[in-house]
Amino acid sequence: MDRRSVRALRRLAWLQGYDWTDEDLEGLLPLVEKSLELIERLDTLPLRDVEPAVQYRML
């Protein structure tokens, strides 16, 4: 099954308790695709030696 389909979005929406129409999900699909593309690009960044930006200080 293609994870970037209206059918997949319908299933995910249902699991989260949303009752969205196929028209609603078709409108969301391009946003989901773009978000997944950006996440895939983040996965390619060489961040192994980068320190975290947040520090937790215990006083």
Protein Blocks (a to p, Z undefined) as FASTA:
>chain_A
ZZbbfklmmmmmmmnopacdfklmmmmmmmmmmmmmmmmmmmmpccklpccfbdcddZZ
